[in-house]
């Protein structure tokens, strides 16, 4: 029986592990893959984590893991397939069933993250971290003075295009329909920004290049016309899915994301959500690590009531 189990070993899970060990909680971190770091492992460089400028995503993930291990954190590799939150016993004991074994804990931090929706086109996976990005705020600064494309039509895509326009030479917003879903005020800002061009009724057919992205092959959905557009960076903003399926319907969610405020408290006693999987405005490494700390603080308060 553990005091605390953390599902996930991205920045939120690792941040939680560090704080849990400092709180002297009997803690276990369960990670699906045998490599800690989560989505930052796919990021070529992270330049907005305070105190560690221009660090590779893989290296940052390893540093977070090493820090957790130095504090005494214990890890197992397993995939949790089912969670019994213990409703029949007052939620005091939560039982997690993995593909390898079963685990029990008094408190649970869900830090299973979220997955970016992909375009599913040739070249996308090959160029992740080498020109393909799913986070303009994370990677945009590396494309200063270069040409970028943003794929999507919602608020995030519009915000990404506006953000990139500050330092990119040109930004093309590629949208498969003839109208954006983004808010009216964002659309007005897009129209007023000189170096942003919107390509309507257009889809990406392929992402091309050598060692790095050099161009995108586009198709007009109305005319069928194919064109090749030079581009150094491709920012995909077609949505994300929280990895929350196995926690439903017991945990309350909003659009798939576990409903939890800054204290990371969910609707189930002793269960906390941290990082990209919870409802929040900004999904960044720094906010994920912060969530990990907050979740442990809330877990400590909960455990003192048992």
N, C-alpha and C positions, 0 to 999 in steps of 0.2 A: 504493500500500500504506500503510495507516494503522497506527499503533501501537495505537490503540483506537477502536472504534466503539461508540457508545451508541445503542441502539434505544429510543426513547421520550423525550418532552420534558415529562413531568410533573415534580413536585418531585424524584423520585429521579434522573431523567435530567439535570435541570438542575443538581442538586447535584453529580452526578458530573462534568458538564461543567466546572463551576467548579474543582473539585479537579484535574481532568485538565489543565486549562490551567496551573494553578499548578505542576503537576509537569512542565510542558513536554513533554507527550506530544502527538504528532501525532494529533489527535482529530477525529472527525466525529460529529455528532448527527443521527440520522435520525428525523424526526417524520412520523407519518402525516397529521396535520392541519396546516394552515398557521397554527396558533395554539398556542403553548406553554402549558403549565399543567396539562394532564390534567383530572382530575375536579374540581379546585378551581375551574375555570372555571364550574362549575354551582352553586357555593356562594355564597350572597348575601354572607355575612360569615364571616371566620375570626377567632376570638377566643382561640385557644390556641396561636398561634405566638409563641414568646418574643421580646419586644422590639418586636413590631409588633401591638399590640392593635386589635381591631375594624377589620380591613382587609378590603376586598372580595376575594372569591376571584379575580375577574378581575384586579384590581390586583396581588395577590400573585403571580399567575402571570406578569404582565408584569415585575414587579420581579426575579423570579428569572431570567427570560429576559434582561433588560437586564444583570444582573450577569454572567451567563455570556458575553454578547457583549462586555462591557467587558474581560473577561479574555482575549478573543480566540477564543472558541468559534465553530466553523463549523457551520452548519445546512443540511440539505437536506430538502425535502418529498418523501417517497416512501413507498410501502407495501411492506414486505418480505414476500415471499410464500414464500420458501424459504431455508433456511440449510444450507450444507455445512460441517460442523464440521472437516473436514480429517482424518478418521480415517486415510485412506490415506497421509497425509504427516505422521503424528505430531502432528496437531492444531496444527501451527505456523501454518498459514494458514487462516483461516476465510473462506468466500465467501458473501456475502449477495446474493441475487437480488431486486431490486425490480421494480416495474412500470415504472420509468423506466430503470434501469440496474443494473449489477452493481458490488459493492464488495468489497474484500479488506482484511483486518485481522489483526493478530497476536493481539489480545485483544478480547473482546466483553463488553459489559455489557448485559444484557437488562433493560430498565426499562419494559416495555410495559404495565404496570399490570393492572388488573382492572376488570370491569364489573359493576355492581350489577344483580341481577335485578329486573325491574320487574313491577308488577301488571298493566300493560297495560289500564288502565281510562281512560275519558274524564276529562280534567282533570289526569292525572298529569304529563304532560310540560309542560303549560301552567303548572303551579304549582311546578315545580322551582326552588328558591331563593326561593320566595314562599309557603312553607308546607309544601312537600313536601321531605323530606330523607331521605337514605340513611345518615346518620351522626348518631346522638344525641349522641355525645361532642363532635362538631364544632359542632353547631347547637343543642343542647338549651338552653343558657343563655339563648338569645334568647326562650324561651317561659316565662320565669319568671312565675308567677301566672296562666298561661293554661291552656287545655285541650288535651291532646294525645292522639293515638291512635298505637298501635304495631301494625303488621300483621306477623304471623308467629307461629311456635310453637316455635322452637328456642332454644338458649342465648342467641344474640345478641339475639333479640326480648325474651326475659325480662330480660336484663341491661340492655337499652335502657329497658324499662319501669321497672325499679328505679332506674336512673340519673335518668330524667325525674321520677320521683315525688318527688325531693328538692326540686324547685323549681316544678314544675307544680301547678296547682290540682287537676287530675284527669288520670288516665291510663287510657285504655281499651285493653286488649290484645285485638286482633281476631284470632281464629284460626278457620280453616275447618273444623277437626275438633273432636271432643269430648274430646280429650286432647292435652296439649302434648308436644313432643319434648324440651323442656328438662330438665336434670338435676333430680333430686328435691329437692336443697337449694335450687335457684333457685325451684322451684314452691312450696316452703314459704315462702320469703321473699315471693313474690308474694301468697300468701294472707294473710300477716301485715301487709301494707302497706295501710293504710286507704284511701288515695286511688287504689288500683289496682283496676279492675274488669275481669274477663275476659269477653268476649262469645264464647260457644262457637258452633260450627257457623255462622259468619257470614263473609261475604265483602264486600269493598268493591265496589260497583257503579260509583260515580262520586265524584270529588272536586270540590267545588263552592265558589264564592266570587265575589268581585268582583276587586279588585286583589290581594287576598291570600286564602288559604284561609279559608273560614268554616264549612264543614260537610262531612260525608261521607255519601253515600247507601249504606246497608247492606242486605244481603239475608240472611235466615236460610235456610240450605240445607235445613232440615227442613220448615219451615212455609211458606216462600216469602214471609214477611212482609217488607215494605220499610219501613225507617225512616230518618229523617234525623237524624244526630247532630251537634250543634254541635262544632266543633273548629278550633283555630287552627293546629295543626301535625300533619302526617301523617308518621310515621317508618316507612319501609318496610324491613323486616328479613327478607326472604325468601331471602337468600343472595346470594353473589357468584360470578362466574366469572372465573378468571384468563385473561388473553389469551395463553395459552401454546400454542395449537394447532400453530403452525408449528414449534415447537421439539421436538415429540414425534415418535418415542419416545426420541430420543437423550438428551435431558435428563431426568433422573429427576424425577418429580413425585409429590406427595401430594395427592390430591383435586384434581388439576389445577394446583396451585401448585408452582412449581419448588423442589425441595428444596435449601435453602441455609441455613446458620447465619448468625450475626452477621457473619462475615467475608465473606459473600455468595459463597463459593466453591461451585461446582456440581460434578457428577461428571465434567465434561469439562474438561481442562486449558485454561486461558486463557479460560474462559467464566464469567461472574459474573451473579448475579441480584440486583436491587435494587428496593425498593419493594413495592407491593401484589402483585406477581406472585410473590414468594417466600413460602415458609412462614414465618409469623411470627404473634405474638399480637396486636400492636397495629398497625393500619393508619391512620396519621395523617400529616399533612404533615411534622411534625418527625421522625418515624421514617423517612420516605421519604428526606428530605434526608440524614439520618444514614447510611442505606444507601448513598447515592450516594458519600459520602466513603469509607466502608469498602470499597466495591467498587473504587474507584480505588486505594486503598492495597494491596489484594490484587492488583490488576492490575499495579501497579508491581513488586511482589515477583516475580510471574510473569515479567514481561518481562525482569527482570534475569537470569533463568535461561536465556534463549534465546541 
